[in-house]
Amino acid sequence: FRSVTNGREFELLNSRSIVIDDSVSSNLLNETSFFRSDVECLSWCNLKLCVAVVVNDTSKVCQMAVINDESTGQPGPNGSHVTRQLGSPNDLAVRVWKAEDFEAQLKSKAPISDVVFKNSSTGRSGLVQNYTINSTGCYRIQAYGAAGGSTTVVNAGVRPGYGAYAAVNYNLTAGAVLKIVVGQAGENVVSFPVGAGGGGGSFVYIEGDTYPILVAGGGGAMSGFTPGKNFITQSIDQEI
């Protein structure tokens, strides 16, 4: 059975229950003051943009599930990432309605997942990688510079220099294209007394902009006798 309320369609579930998992931030709203029919409950749900409704004839409660929008990078309330089961398969006094946009809301309002970029090649070859921003919001961007090359020829216990770590919280607009260069490790020593190669820096910039928004320098290489140097500023964390 289906019901259309102010343009939104709701489906009555035969299972008498529905589950919202903890991958999204959700709240439950309980209303009793206006409870007289399923239609009124669905109308109130429509105003709240809820995704599911539980109508309980015994308790005279209209319970609504609302998904908090975390797609902008703003987290939902503390404790809102929990698995919720609305309704009960064995309770004949319960009716559960699911909004037509249930799956769409869960997908569009889910928190932005981490995207990891790795070096595209080795040595001097490599590519500039692209990432298009889908939703306007504040993004956490982190980068590491690559370590310098090592050696197994002499002084094998001496390590190469490590690259820098840099991070920034940056406001980005939907449609912006990030250009990403991931530093590649320096070449190792293959014959004495030639030194190893230095580590490459990692860069992130917005397509069309003049300056990068994030740079993490690479580490120094080893020679046959001495360790490589770490990047001078080991850790940088800013908000813009």
TORPA-4810 file (N, C-alpha, C, O; in nm, 3 decimals):
<nodes>
NODE_1_0.085_-0.119_0.000_0.000_0.000_0.000_0.088_0.123_0.000_0.191_0.127_0.068_F
NODE_2_0.048_0.226_-0.078_0.125_0.349_-0.086_0.036_0.468_-0.055_-0.085_0.466_-0.076_R
NODE_3_0.102_0.574_-0.003_0.031_0.698_0.027_0.115_0.814_-0.024_0.236_0.815_-0.008_S
NODE_4_0.051_0.911_-0.085_0.119_1.031_-0.134_0.079_1.148_-0.046_-0.039_1.180_-0.033_V
NODE_5_0.180_1.213_0.016_0.156_1.325_0.106_0.236_1.445_0.061_0.359_1.444_0.066_T
NODE_6_0.167_1.547_0.016_0.232_1.670_-0.030_0.343_1.643_-0.131_0.450_1.703_-0.126_N
NODE_7_0.315_1.551_-0.223_0.409_1.523_-0.330_0.508_1.412_-0.302_0.567_1.358_-0.395_G
NODE_8_0.530_1.375_-0.175_0.620_1.265_-0.142_0.541_1.136_-0.125_0.431_1.135_-0.070_R
NODE_9_0.599_1.027_-0.173_0.531_0.899_-0.167_0.588_0.814_-0.055_0.710_0.810_-0.035_E
NODE_10_0.500_0.746_0.020_0.541_0.659_0.130_0.487_0.518_0.104_0.375_0.501_0.057_F
NODE_11_0.569_0.419_0.137_0.531_0.279_0.120_0.508_0.213_0.255_0.593_0.222_0.344_E
NODE_12_0.393_0.146_0.270_0.364_0.071_0.392_0.436_-0.064_0.383_0.413_-0.141_0.290_L
NODE_13_0.522_-0.092_0.481_0.604_-0.213_0.478_0.534_-0.331_0.543_0.486_-0.320_0.656_L
NODE_14_0.529_-0.442_0.473_0.469_-0.563_0.529_0.552_-0.619_0.645_0.499_-0.690_0.731_N
NODE_15_0.680_-0.588_0.647_0.770_-0.641_0.750_0.747_-0.577_0.887_0.792_-0.630_0.988_S
NODE_16_0.675_-0.463_0.890_0.647_-0.389_1.013_0.775_-0.340_1.084_0.770_-0.304_1.201_R
NODE_17_0.887_-0.337_1.013_1.011_-0.285_1.072_1.106_-0.240_0.963_1.096_-0.283_0.847_S
NODE_18_1.199_-0.154_1.001_1.301_-0.107_0.908_1.424_-0.072_0.990_1.412_-0.029_1.105_I
NODE_19_1.543_-0.092_0.932_1.668_-0.068_1.003_1.746_0.044_0.935_1.758_0.047_0.812_V
NODE_20_1.797_0.136_1.017_1.890_0.240_0.970_2.023_0.211_1.038_2.031_0.215_1.161_I
NODE_21_2.128_0.182_0.960_2.254_0.142_1.024_2.335_0.263_1.069_2.297_0.378_1.046_D
NODE_22_2.447_0.235_1.135_2.525_0.341_1.198_2.620_0.413_1.103_2.701_0.494_1.147_D
NODE_23_2.612_0.386_0.972_2.696_0.457_0.877_2.648_0.600_0.855_2.722_0.683_0.803_S
NODE_24_2.524_0.628_0.895_2.470_0.764_0.884_2.431_0.815_1.022_2.412_0.738_1.115_V
NODE_25_2.419_0.948_1.033_2.376_1.012_1.157_2.224_1.027_1.152_2.170_1.085_1.058_S
NODE_26_2.155_0.975_1.254_2.008_0.980_1.254_1.954_1.018_1.391_2.019_0.996_1.493_S
NODE_27_1.834_1.074_1.390_1.761_1.107_1.513_1.620_1.051_1.504_1.566_1.033_1.395_N
NODE_28_1.561_1.023_1.620_1.421_0.981_1.626_1.339_1.091_1.692_1.375_1.143_1.797_L
NODE_29_1.228_1.125_1.629_1.136_1.226_1.683_1.004_1.158_1.716_0.948_1.087_1.633_L
NODE_30_0.955_1.178_1.837_0.828_1.120_1.879_0.723_1.230_1.897_0.747_1.329_1.965_N
NODE_31_0.609_1.211_1.835_0.499_1.307_1.846_0.373_1.234_1.891_0.339_1.126_1.842_E
NODE_32_0.304_1.295_1.986_0.179_1.237_2.036_0.064_1.336_2.033_-0.053_1.296_2.034_T
NODE_33_0.094_1.465_2.030_-0.010_1.568_2.046_-0.111_1.570_1.932_-0.228_1.600_1.953_S
NODE_34_-0.066_1.538_1.810_-0.155_1.549_1.695_-0.199_1.412_1.642_-0.267_1.405_1.540_F
NODE_35_-0.160_1.304_1.710_-0.181_1.170_1.655_-0.330_1.137_1.646_-0.399_1.120_1.747_F
NODE_36_-0.377_1.127_1.522_-0.515_1.083_1.499_-0.524_0.983_1.384_-0.615_0.900_1.380_R
NODE_37_-0.429_0.990_1.290_-0.433_0.900_1.177_-0.295_0.889_1.114_-0.206_0.969_1.142_S
NODE_38_-0.278_0.788_1.028_-0.152_0.771_0.956_-0.126_0.892_0.865_-0.011_0.934_0.850_D
NODE_39_-0.232_0.946_0.806_-0.215_1.059_0.714_-0.155_1.179_0.786_-0.067_1.246_0.732_V
NODE_40_-0.202_1.207_0.908_-0.148_1.319_0.983_-0.002_1.294_1.022_0.082_1.384_1.019_E
NODE_41_0.027_1.170_1.057_0.164_1.135_1.092_0.256_1.151_0.972_0.367_1.204_0.985_C
NODE_42_0.212_1.108_0.856_0.291_1.121_0.735_0.308_1.268_0.694_0.412_1.307_0.641_L
NODE_43_0.206_1.348_0.718_0.216_1.491_0.687_0.322_1.558_0.774_0.400_1.640_0.727_S
NODE_44_0.324_1.519_0.902_0.426_1.575_0.991_0.565_1.526_0.951_0.662_1.602_0.957_W
NODE_45_0.574_1.401_0.910_0.701_1.344_0.861_0.749_1.421_0.739_0.868_1.449_0.725_C
NODE_46_0.658_1.454_0.652_0.694_1.528_0.531_0.753_1.664_0.565_0.848_1.709_0.499_N
NODE_47_0.698_1.731_0.666_0.751_1.861_0.708_0.891_1.848_0.765_0.974_1.937_0.748_L
NODE_48_0.917_1.737_0.833_1.048_1.716_0.895_1.148_1.650_0.799_1.264_1.629_0.835_K
NODE_49_1.103_1.617_0.679_1.185_1.546_0.579_1.239_1.415_0.636_1.354_1.378_0.612_L
NODE_50_1.156_1.347_0.712_1.199_1.220_0.769_1.199_1.112_0.661_1.140_1.130_0.554_C
NODE_51_1.267_1.001_0.689_1.279_0.894_0.590_1.191_0.774_0.623_1.167_0.689_0.537_V
NODE_52_1.143_0.767_0.747_1.057_0.655_0.786_0.970_0.697_0.903_1.006_0.784_0.982_A
NODE_53_0.854_0.632_0.912_0.756_0.663_1.017_0.706_0.533_1.079_0.679_0.435_1.009_V
NODE_54_0.696_0.533_1.212_0.633_0.422_1.283_0.506_0.474_1.349_0.511_0.565_1.432_V
NODE_55_0.394_0.416_1.313_0.265_0.450_1.374_0.228_0.339_1.471_0.213_0.223_1.431_V
NODE_56_0.212_0.375_1.598_0.183_0.275_1.700_0.044_0.302_1.757_0.022_0.402_1.825_N
NODE_57_-0.049_0.211_1.729_-0.187_0.228_1.776_-0.199_0.211_1.927_-0.289_0.269_1.988_D
NODE_58_-0.111_0.133_1.988_-0.120_0.109_2.132_-0.073_0.230_2.213_-0.144_0.276_2.303_T
NODE_59_0.046_0.280_2.181_0.102_0.394_2.256_0.057_0.528_2.201_0.081_0.632_2.262_S
NODE_60_-0.011_0.527_2.085_-0.057_0.650_2.020_0.060_0.745_1.993_0.052_0.866_2.017_K
NODE_61_0.168_0.687_1.943_0.289_0.764_1.914_0.318_0.758_1.764_0.307_0.653_1.701_V
NODE_62_0.356_0.873_1.710_0.407_0.882_1.572_0.558_0.904_1.583_0.603_1.011_1.622_C
NODE_63_0.633_0.803_1.547_0.780_0.811_1.559_0.840_0.828_1.420_0.811_0.753_1.327_Q
NODE_64_0.927_0.930_1.407_0.986_0.964_1.278_1.137_0.955_1.284_1.199_0.997_1.382_M
NODE_65_1.198_0.901_1.179_1.344_0.893_1.169_1.393_1.000_1.072_1.347_1.008_0.958_A
NODE_66_1.486_1.083_1.119_1.541_1.192_1.039_1.691_1.168_1.021_1.761_1.136_1.118_V
NODE_67_1.740_1.183_0.899_1.883_1.167_0.870_1.950_1.304_0.874_1.907_1.397_0.805_I
NODE_68_2.055_1.317_0.954_2.132_1.441_0.961_2.228_1.449_0.842_2.294_1.351_0.808_N
NODE_69_2.234_1.566_0.780_2.316_1.583_0.661_2.463_1.605_0.700_2.499_1.710_0.754_D
NODE_70_2.546_1.505_0.673_2.690_1.516_0.700_2.772_1.527_0.572_2.895_1.520_0.577_E
NODE_71_2.705_1.545_0.458_2.777_1.551_0.331_2.860_1.677_0.316_2.950_1.681_0.231_S
NODE_72_2.832_1.779_0.397_2.909_1.905_0.390_3.035_1.900_0.474_3.114_1.995_0.472_T
NODE_73_3.056_1.792_0.548_3.171_1.782_0.636_3.139_1.816_0.780_3.223_1.798_0.868_G
NODE_74_3.018_1.868_0.805_2.976_1.900_0.942_2.919_1.773_1.007_2.819_1.720_0.960_Q
NODE_75_2.982_1.725_1.115_2.935_1.600_1.177_2.800_1.617_1.245_2.764_1.726_1.288_P
NODE_76_2.726_1.507_1.255_2.599_1.507_1.326_2.619_1.510_1.476_2.733_1.508_1.523_G
NODE_77_2.510_1.516_1.554_2.519_1.520_1.700_2.591_1.399_1.757_2.587_1.290_1.698_P
NODE_78_2.656_1.417_1.871_2.722_1.305_1.938_2.620_1.194_1.968_2.509_1.220_2.013_N
NODE_79_2.661_1.072_1.943_2.575_0.958_1.970_2.471_0.930_1.864_2.385_0.844_1.883_G
NODE_80_2.477_1.002_1.751_2.375_0.983_1.647_2.413_0.875_1.546_2.330_0.836_1.464_S
NODE_81_2.537_0.825_1.551_2.577_0.715_1.462_2.553_0.582_1.534_2.646_0.521_1.586_H
NODE_82_2.429_0.541_1.535_2.391_0.414_1.597_2.294_0.341_1.504_2.224_0.404_1.425_V
NODE_83_2.292_0.210_1.516_2.196_0.131_1.438_2.059_0.139_1.504_2.045_0.114_1.624_T
NODE_84_1.958_0.175_1.426_1.823_0.189_1.479_1.728_0.093_1.407_1.726_0.088_1.284_R
NODE_85_1.652_0.018_1.485_1.544_-0.062_1.428_1.413_0.003_1.465_1.380_0.016_1.582_Q
NODE_86_1.339_0.045_1.364_1.209_0.108_1.385_1.102_0.004_1.365_1.102_-0.069_1.265_L
NODE_87_1.008_-0.004_1.460_0.900_-0.101_1.450_0.941_-0.238_1.500_1.053_-0.257_1.548_G
NODE_88_0.851_-0.333_1.487_0.875_-0.470_1.531_0.793_-0.565_1.445_0.673_-0.543_1.429_S
NODE_89_0.854_-0.668_1.388_0.781_-0.762_1.302_0.665_-0.832_1.371_0.569_-0.874_1.306_P
NODE_90_0.674_-0.843_1.505_0.573_-0.920_1.580_0.466_-0.833_1.645_0.375_-0.884_1.710_N
NODE_91_0.477_-0.702_1.626_0.381_-0.611_1.690_0.272_-0.573_1.589_0.296_-0.493_1.499_D
NODE_92_0.154_-0.630_1.606_0.047_-0.605_1.510_-0.013_-0.465_1.523_-0.090_-0.423_1.437_L
NODE_93_0.022_-0.393_1.631_-0.028_-0.257_1.650_0.060_-0.153_1.582_0.033_-0.033_1.588_A
NODE_94_0.165_-0.201_1.518_0.263_-0.110_1.456_0.252_-0.114_1.305_0.236_-0.220_1.245_V
NODE_95_0.260_0.004_1.245_0.270_0.017_1.099_0.392_0.103_1.068_0.414_0.207_1.130_R
NODE_96_0.472_0.057_0.972_0.595_0.128_0.935_0.583_0.175_0.790_0.556_0.097_0.698_V
NODE_97_0.605_0.304_0.772_0.603_0.365_0.639_0.744_0.410_0.601_0.815_0.469_0.682_W
NODE_98_0.784_0.380_0.479_0.916_0.421_0.428_0.898_0.524_0.318_0.820_0.504_0.225_K
NODE_99_0.972_0.635_0.328_0.964_0.739_0.227_1.028_0.691_0.096_1.121_0.611_0.097_A
NODE_100_0.976_0.741_-0.015_1.028_0.699_-0.146_1.175_0.735_-0.164_1.247_0.669_-0.239_E
NODE_101_1.220_0.841_-0.095_1.359_0.884_-0.108_1.446_0.831_0.006_1.550_0.889_0.036_D
NODE_102_1.405_0.722_0.069_1.478_0.664_0.182_1.624_0.637_0.145_1.715_0.689_0.210_F
NODE_103_1.647_0.557_0.041_1.783_0.521_0.001_1.860_0.643_-0.049_1.979_0.657_-0.023_E
NODE_104_1.790_0.733_-0.121_1.857_0.852_-0.174_1.907_0.942_-0.062_2.017_0.997_-0.071_A
NODE_105_1.825_0.958_0.044_1.870_1.041_0.156_1.987_0.978_0.230_2.081_1.048_0.268_Q
NODE_106_1.982_0.848_0.251_2.093_0.781_0.319_2.222_0.800_0.242_2.329_0.818_0.301_L
NODE_107_2.214_0.796_0.110_2.334_0.810_0.028_2.382_0.955_0.022_2.501_0.981_0.037_K
NODE_108_2.290_1.049_0.000_2.330_1.188_-0.021_2.372_1.258_0.108_2.448_1.354_0.103_S
NODE_109_2.324_1.210_0.224_2.356_1.276_0.351_2.463_1.203_0.431_2.495_1.243_0.543_K
NODE_110_2.518_1.097_0.374_2.622_1.022_0.444_2.749_1.105_0.454_2.774_1.190_0.368_A
NODE_111_2.830_1.081_0.558_2.957_1.155_0.569_3.049_1.121_0.453_3.046_1.011_0.398_P
NODE_112_3.129_1.218_0.418_3.224_1.199_0.308_3.331_1.099_0.352_3.394_1.118_0.456_I
NODE_113_3.351_0.997_0.275_3.451_0.897_0.311_3.590_0.941_0.269_3.607_1.028_0.182_S
NODE_114_3.689_0.881_0.332_3.827_0.915_0.299_3.862_0.867_0.159_3.821_0.758_0.117_D
NODE_115_3.937_0.949_0.088_3.988_0.912_-0.043_4.140_0.920_-0.035_4.195_1.024_0.001_V
NODE_116_4.207_0.811_-0.067_4.352_0.804_-0.054_4.415_0.797_-0.193_4.375_0.716_-0.278_V
NODE_117_4.515_0.883_-0.215_4.590_0.881_-0.341_4.733_0.836_-0.312_4.796_0.884_-0.218_F
NODE_118_4.782_0.745_-0.391_4.919_0.695_-0.378_5.001_0.735_-0.501_4.946_0.779_-0.602_K
NODE_119_5.131_0.719_-0.489_5.216_0.756_-0.601_5.177_0.677_-0.726_5.150_0.557_-0.720_N
NODE_120_5.175_0.746_-0.837_5.125_0.685_-0.960_5.232_0.606_-1.035_5.201_0.532_-1.128_S
NODE_121_5.358_0.622_-0.995_5.466_0.551_-1.063_5.587_0.549_-0.971_5.573_0.567_-0.850_S
NODE_122_5.704_0.528_-1.027_5.828_0.529_-0.950_5.930_0.616_-1.021_5.915_0.650_-1.139_T
NODE_123_6.036_0.652_-0.946_6.143_0.730_-1.007_6.095_0.867_-1.052_6.023_0.935_-0.978_G
NODE_124_6.135_0.908_-1.170_6.103_1.041_-1.220_5.968_1.047_-1.293_5.918_1.156_-1.322_R
NODE_125_5.910_0.933_-1.321_5.784_0.931_-1.395_5.666_0.939_-1.297_5.676_0.896_-1.183_S
NODE_126_5.556_0.993_-1.344_5.437_1.002_-1.260_5.332_1.088_-1.325_5.356_1.153_-1.427_G
NODE_127_5.214_1.089_-1.265_5.101_1.163_-1.320_5.042_1.257_-1.216_5.054_1.234_-1.096_L
NODE_128_4.980_1.365_-1.264_4.898_1.451_-1.179_4.760_1.387_-1.171_4.696_1.366_-1.273_V
NODE_129_4.716_1.355_-1.050_4.587_1.289_-1.031_4.479_1.392_-0.999_4.508_1.496_-0.940_Q
NODE_130_4.357_1.363_-1.037_4.245_1.457_-1.021_4.139_1.403_-0.926_4.116_1.283_-0.917_N
NODE_131_4.076_1.496_-0.854_3.961_1.460_-0.772_3.861_1.575_-0.776_3.895_1.689_-0.745_Y
NODE_132_3.736_1.545_-0.816_3.631_1.646_-0.826_3.548_1.648_-0.699_3.502_1.544_-0.652_T
NODE_133_3.529_1.768_-0.643_3.451_1.785_-0.522_3.303_1.776_-0.554_3.252_1.850_-0.638_I
NODE_134_3.233_1.686_-0.487_3.091_1.665_-0.514_3.000_1.757_-0.432_2.893_1.796_-0.479_N
NODE_135_3.043_1.793_-0.311_2.959_1.872_-0.221_3.040_1.986_-0.162_3.155_1.968_-0.122_S
NODE_136_2.980_2.104_-0.156_3.045_2.219_-0.094_3.059_2.195_0.056_2.964_2.150_0.122_T
NODE_137_3.177_2.225_0.111_3.198_2.206_0.254_3.343_2.219_0.291_3.428_2.254_0.208_G
NODE_138_3.371_2.190_0.417_3.507_2.196_0.469_3.570_2.058_0.462_3.513_1.961_0.512_C
NODE_139_3.685_2.049_0.400_3.751_1.921_0.378_3.885_1.917_0.451_3.957_2.016_0.459_Y
NODE_140_3.915_1.801_0.505_4.044_1.776_0.568_4.136_1.713_0.466_4.107_1.605_0.414_R
NODE_141_4.248_1.780_0.435_4.342_1.730_0.336_4.476_1.706_0.405_4.528_1.795_0.474_I
NODE_142_4.531_1.589_0.388_4.659_1.553_0.450_4.754_1.500_0.344_4.712_1.436_0.247_Q
NODE_143_4.882_1.527_0.362_4.981_1.480_0.265_5.113_1.448_0.334_5.149_1.509_0.434_A
NODE_144_5.182_1.352_0.277_5.317_1.317_0.322_5.412_1.330_0.204_5.380_1.289_0.092_Y
NODE_145_5.530_1.386_0.231_5.636_1.381_0.131_5.700_1.244_0.134_5.694_1.173_0.235_G
NODE_146_5.763_1.207_0.024_5.824_1.075_0.016_5.960_1.073_0.085_6.027_1.176_0.095_A
NODE_147_5.999_0.956_0.132_6.131_0.939_0.193_6.238_0.934_0.085_6.211_0.902_-0.030_A
NODE_148_6.360_0.968_0.126_6.472_0.956_0.034_6.510_0.811_0.011_6.463_0.721_0.080_G
NODE_149_6.596_0.790_-0.089_6.641_0.655_-0.120_6.734_0.599_-0.016_6.796_0.673_0.061_G
NODE_150_6.745_0.467_-0.014_6.824_0.396_0.086_6.942_0.326_0.018_6.967_0.344_-0.101_S
NODE_151_7.014_0.248_0.097_7.127_0.173_0.043_7.144_0.042_0.117_7.115_0.033_0.236_T
NODE_152_7.189_-0.056_0.048_7.226_-0.182_0.112_7.373_-0.213_0.087_7.422_-0.322_0.116_T
NODE_153_7.443_-0.112_0.031_7.583_-0.133_-0.008_7.674_-0.130_0.114_7.748_-0.225_0.139_V
NODE_154_7.668_-0.019_0.192_7.746_-0.007_0.315_7.658_0.061_0.419_7.559_0.126_0.386_V
NODE_155_7.696_0.046_0.545_7.622_0.112_0.652_7.471_0.088_0.639_7.391_0.182_0.641_N
NODE_156_7.435_-0.037_0.626_7.294_-0.070_0.599_7.201_-0.025_0.710_7.081_-0.008_0.685_A
NODE_157_7.252_-0.004_0.831_7.166_0.038_0.941_7.132_0.185_0.938_7.047_0.229_1.016_G
NODE_158_7.193_0.263_0.852_7.166_0.406_0.843_7.044_0.428_0.755_7.036_0.375_0.644_V
NODE_159_6.949_0.505_0.804_6.822_0.519_0.733_6.821_0.644_0.645_6.901_0.735_0.664_R
NODE_160_6.729_0.647_0.546_6.710_0.769_0.466_6.629_0.873_0.543_6.572_0.842_0.648_P
NODE_161_6.625_0.994_0.491_6.545_1.099_0.554_6.397_1.082_0.522_6.361_1.039_0.413_G
NODE_162_6.310_1.118_0.619_6.166_1.107_0.600_6.111_1.237_0.541_6.166_1.344_0.563_Y
NODE_163_6.002_1.224_0.467_5.934_1.342_0.414_5.849_1.410_0.521_5.827_1.355_0.628_G
NODE_164_5.803_1.529_0.490_5.721_1.606_0.585_5.576_1.559_0.582_5.530_1.499_0.485_A
NODE_165_5.506_1.589_0.690_5.361_1.572_0.697_5.298_1.710_0.701_5.343_1.797_0.776_Y
NODE_166_5.195_1.732_0.621_5.124_1.859_0.621_4.975_1.832_0.612_4.932_1.737_0.546_A
NODE_167_4.894_1.917_0.677_4.748_1.900_0.675_4.682_2.036_0.677_4.738_2.133_0.730_A
NODE_168_4.562_2.043_0.620_4.488_2.169_0.617_4.339_2.138_0.614_4.297_2.041_0.550_V
NODE_169_4.258_2.219_0.683_4.113_2.217_0.668_4.077_2.329_0.573_4.104_2.446_0.600_N
NODE_170_4.015_2.294_0.460_3.998_2.391_0.353_3.854_2.388_0.301_3.799_2.281_0.275_Y
NODE_171_3.794_2.506_0.286_3.659_2.515_0.232_3.662_2.504_0.080_3.727_2.583_0.012_N
NODE_172_3.591_2.404_0.028_3.590_2.378_-0.115_3.447_2.381_-0.168_3.352_2.346_-0.098_L
NODE_173_3.433_2.424_-0.293_3.303_2.437_-0.356_3.277_2.318_-0.448_3.368_2.270_-0.515_T
NODE_174_3.153_2.272_-0.451_3.117_2.161_-0.539_3.157_2.193_-0.683_3.132_2.304_-0.732_A
NODE_175_3.219_2.097_-0.750_3.265_2.117_-0.887_3.413_2.150_-0.898_3.472_2.137_-1.006_G
NODE_176_3.473_2.194_-0.787_3.617_2.225_-0.790_3.696_2.096_-0.816_3.659_1.988_-0.769_A
NODE_177_3.805_2.110_-0.892_3.889_1.994_-0.925_4.023_2.009_-0.854_4.097_2.104_-0.877_V
NODE_178_4.053_1.914_-0.768_4.183_1.912_-0.702_4.284_1.840_-0.790_4.256_1.733_-0.845_L
NODE_179_4.400_1.900_-0.803_4.511_1.838_-0.876_4.611_1.789_-0.771_4.655_1.867_-0.687_K
NODE_180_4.645_1.663_-0.776_4.721_1.599_-0.669_4.848_1.535_-0.726_4.843_1.452_-0.816_I
NODE_181_4.961_1.576_-0.669_5.089_1.515_-0.705_5.142_1.446_-0.580_5.167_1.511_-0.478_V
NODE_182_5.158_1.315_-0.586_5.207_1.238_-0.472_5.356_1.212_-0.491_5.398_1.154_-0.591_V
NODE_183_5.436_1.255_-0.392_5.581_1.236_-0.400_5.620_1.090_-0.408_5.558_1.004_-0.347_G
NODE_184_5.724_1.064_-0.484_5.771_0.926_-0.502_5.908_0.910_-0.437_5.992_1.000_-0.441_Q
NODE_185_5.928_0.795_-0.379_6.051_0.768_-0.305_6.173_0.779_-0.395_6.168_0.746_-0.514_A
NODE_186_6.283_0.827_-0.336_6.406_0.837_-0.413_6.461_0.700_-0.450_6.436_0.600_-0.382_G
NODE_187_6.535_0.697_-0.560_6.596_0.571_-0.603_6.701_0.527_-0.501_6.773_0.610_-0.445_E
NODE_188_6.711_0.397_-0.479_6.811_0.343_-0.388_6.949_0.340_-0.452_6.962_0.341_-0.575_N
NODE_189_7.051_0.335_-0.368_7.188_0.321_-0.417_7.204_0.184_-0.480_7.166_0.082_-0.423_V
NODE_190_7.260_0.183_-0.599_7.283_0.054_-0.665_7.430_0.020_-0.674_7.466_-0.097_-0.694_V
NODE_191_7.517_0.120_-0.660_7.660_0.092_-0.663_7.734_0.202_-0.588_7.698_0.319_-0.598_S
NODE_192_7.835_0.165_-0.512_7.917_0.261_-0.437_8.014_0.329_-0.533_8.069_0.262_-0.620_F
NODE_193_8.040_0.462_-0.520_7.998_0.553_-0.413_7.881_0.644_-0.451_7.866_0.751_-0.393_P
NODE_194_7.801_0.603_-0.545_7.689_0.689_-0.588_7.584_0.697_-0.477_7.549_0.595_-0.417_V
NODE_195_7.533_0.820_-0.448_7.431_0.837_-0.345_7.292_0.802_-0.398_7.270_0.789_-0.518_G
NODE_196_7.198_0.788_-0.304_7.059_0.758_-0.341_6.988_0.886_-0.386_7.042_0.996_-0.373_A
NODE_197_6.867_0.871_-0.439_6.789_0.986_-0.484_6.705_1.045_-0.372_6.662_0.973_-0.282_G
NODE_198_6.680_1.175_-0.377_6.595_1.242_-0.276_6.449_1.209_-0.296_6.405_1.179_-0.407_G
NODE_199_6.373_1.215_-0.186_6.228_1.188_-0.194_6.154_1.304_-0.258_6.194_1.420_-0.242_G
NODE_200_6.049_1.275_-0.328_5.970_1.378_-0.394_5.869_1.443_-0.300_5.820_1.378_-0.208_G
NODE_201_5.838_1.569_-0.322_5.737_1.639_-0.244_5.597_1.606_-0.295_5.580_1.565_-0.410_G
NODE_202_5.498_1.623_-0.209_5.358_1.604_-0.246_5.288_1.739_-0.249_5.310_1.823_-0.161_S
NODE_203_5.203_1.761_-0.349_5.140_1.890_-0.371_4.991_1.872_-0.399_4.950_1.776_-0.465_F
NODE_204_4.910_1.963_-0.348_4.767_1.966_-0.378_4.731_2.109_-0.415_4.761_2.203_-0.342_V
NODE_205_4.666_2.125_-0.530_4.623_2.258_-0.571_4.489_2.248_-0.644_4.451_2.141_-0.691_Y
NODE_206_4.420_2.360_-0.652_4.291_2.364_-0.720_4.314_2.403_-0.865_4.388_2.498_-0.894_I
NODE_207_4.252_2.331_-0.955_4.266_2.360_-1.098_4.233_2.505_-1.126_4.126_2.553_-1.087_E
NODE_208_4.324_2.577_-1.194_4.303_2.717_-1.228_4.364_2.815_-1.130_4.377_2.933_-1.161_G
NODE_209_4.404_2.767_-1.010_4.466_2.855_-0.911_4.616_2.866_-0.935_4.677_2.779_-0.997_D
NODE_210_4.674_2.975_-0.885_4.816_2.999_-0.904_4.902_2.926_-0.803_5.010_2.877_-0.835_T
NODE_211_4.853_2.919_-0.678_4.933_2.862_-0.571_4.870_2.734_-0.515_4.748_2.719_-0.517_Y
NODE_212_4.953_2.642_-0.466_4.899_2.520_-0.405_4.835_2.550_-0.271_4.866_2.651_-0.208_P
NODE_213_4.747_2.462_-0.228_4.688_2.476_-0.095_4.760_2.389_0.007_4.738_2.403_0.128_I
NODE_214_4.844_2.299_-0.040_4.915_2.210_0.051_5.042_2.159_-0.015_5.041_2.116_-0.131_L
NODE_215_5.152_2.163_0.061_5.280_2.110_0.013_5.347_2.035_0.126_5.356_2.086_0.238_V
NODE_216_5.393_1.915_0.099_5.470_1.836_0.196_5.601_1.797_0.130_5.602_1.718_0.035_A
NODE_217_5.711_1.852_0.180_5.842_1.828_0.117_5.892_1.687_0.135_5.852_1.617_0.228_G
NODE_218_5.982_1.645_0.045_6.040_1.511_0.050_6.162_1.505_0.140_6.220_1.608_0.173_G
NODE_219_6.202_1.385_0.178_6.317_1.363_0.265_6.446_1.351_0.187_6.446_1.321_0.068_G
NODE_220_6.556_1.375_0.257_6.688_1.365_0.193_6.731_1.221_0.174_6.685_1.130_0.243_G
NODE_221_6.821_1.202_0.078_6.867_1.067_0.045_6.991_1.029_0.126_7.055_1.113_0.188_A
NODE_222_7.023_0.902_0.124_7.144_0.851_0.187_7.259_0.851_0.087_7.239_0.834_-0.033_M
NODE_223_7.377_0.871_0.140_7.496_0.842_0.060_7.547_0.706_0.106_7.479_0.637_0.182_S
NODE_224_7.663_0.670_0.062_7.718_0.543_0.106_7.759_0.545_0.252_7.777_0.439_0.313_G
NODE_225_7.775_0.665_0.311_7.829_0.673_0.446_7.737_0.745_0.545_7.747_0.719_0.666_F
NODE_226_7.648_0.834_0.498_7.572_0.918_0.591_7.422_0.901_0.570_7.377_0.870_0.460_T
NODE_227_7.344_0.922_0.677_7.199_0.912_0.663_7.142_1.032_0.590_7.205_1.137_0.581_P
NODE_228_7.021_1.015_0.537_6.952_1.128_0.476_6.894_1.219_0.582_6.875_1.178_0.696_G
NODE_229_6.864_1.342_0.545_6.807_1.440_0.637_6.655_1.441_0.626_6.599_1.432_0.517_K
NODE_230_6.588_1.452_0.742_6.443_1.471_0.741_6.412_1.609_0.686_6.494_1.700_0.695_N
NODE_231_6.291_1.625_0.630_6.246_1.758_0.592_6.244_1.845_0.717_6.201_1.799_0.823_F
NODE_232_6.290_1.969_0.707_6.312_2.053_0.825_6.186_2.068_0.909_6.190_2.048_1.031_I
NODE_233_6.072_2.103_0.846_5.947_2.114_0.919_5.874_1.981_0.906_5.815_1.950_0.802_T
NODE_234_5.878_1.903_1.011_5.826_1.766_1.005_5.673_1.762_1.000_5.617_1.674_0.936_Q
NODE_235_5.606_1.857_1.066_5.460_1.851_1.075_5.399_1.991_1.068_5.440_2.080_1.143_S
NODE_236_5.302_2.010_0.980_5.231_2.137_0.966_5.083_2.108_0.961_5.039_2.020_0.887_I
NODE_237_5.004_2.182_1.039_4.860_2.161_1.042_4.792_2.296_1.051_4.811_2.369_1.148_D
NODE_238_4.712_2.332_0.948_4.650_2.464_0.944_4.503_2.453_0.904_4.458_2.350_0.854_Q
NODE_239_4.430_2.561_0.928_4.291_2.572_0.885_4.274_2.700_0.806_4.313_2.808_0.851_E
NODE_240_4.216_2.688_0.687_4.195_2.803_0.598_4.049_2.812_0.561_4.009_2.901_0.486_I
</nodes>
